[in-house]
């Protein structure tokens, strides 16, 4: 073959492996074209991701997602822009925001965050009932709302006490909740506390004991839950949900930043998440995302971790894609001692999350990441070297290296460096 001018073009030999990367029109097939454009697949092409579309296609068995990312690596930017882009498809988003970082996203969406403060004017009832039965076409049995309330209340009590409930305490909680349900209206935490501190002889007879013994069995639980009613955590979850809260918008943000440094943050996040899940279920608004930022605060409490895992398993029935955000993989191990149930439950969320997004991790995390996340040797070698904005995505049985792209109109939304950079 002769090039223009009569000069010969030298032959070039290359392996098919290298030729595949060099050929300009060849790219990774990706996950399809239906969904939100995230950015560039570094092996070629664009990267589009949507958990609901992938579930419909049978590529994943659940829509849940966990995002690991150190501060400054791009985790928050991904979550905020992804939720914003999903709004194009009519998807709603519900966010538990312990640091107050989603106010700009709320403003862009034209809504105001629901700010919870001790002694504040906004109250949410974590015992609000779920809708009876799953959404139409969910294909699974509906969750028993009475059982959910009992499990949540026991989880909150366990978190407040800092230990698992004894059988007699759990029975006292169930009987107290039953007393409240027998009355009129929706159960609330103050009503349950009152029932625990003043049990009836009729309820005591149900477990073959007397009223004084039943009172003693539930007294410690009642005094701890009383913190949500009369103690330092009053004014947030101590009554019926404040009338007039606008939940019809495309985004609902629960701002817990006033208590970010509180030791009770896990309990507060559990209450907020429970209320959001009930609200999402009752709304029947179709597919939605429920984001729990700083999820380590919930997983550190055994009772709450049990409840959260059960909620994770119900994602398909409720049409909700749960998203948990953590800093490092060691956050899962830090929720309890080695071999503890807390650690087992935290790691169990991984098996109930078919999508894992892993931003750069410290070298000391690599061995654990390779073991727990089933990383190949190549993936384990890459994880500590990932640049800002680049993440390893594991979706079902496939892996991708993706560079998240932030649009020019989204930069103000994700800018967290204003205090560090002179503008």
Secondary structure, DSSP 8 states (H G I E B T S, - for coil): -B-TTS-B-------HHHHHHHSTT----TT-SSSEEEEEETTSSEEEE-HHHHHHTTS-S---EEEE--TTSSHHHHHHHHHHHHGGGT-EEEEEETTS--HHHHHHHT---EE--TT-S----TT----SS--TT--S----HHHHHHHHHHHHHHHHHTS---HHHHHHHHHHHHHHHHSSS---HHHHHHHHHT--HHHHHTTT--HHHHHHHHHHHHHHHGGGTTSTTTTSSSSS--TT----SSEEEEE-GGGTT-TTHHHHHHHHHHHHHHHHHHHT-SSEEEEETTTHHHHTSHHHHHHHHHHHHTHHHHTEEEEEEES-THHHHTTSSTT-HHHHHHHHHHHT-SEEEE----GGGHHHHHHHTT--HHHHHHHTT--TTEEEEEETTEEEEEEE---GGGHHHH---TTTS--
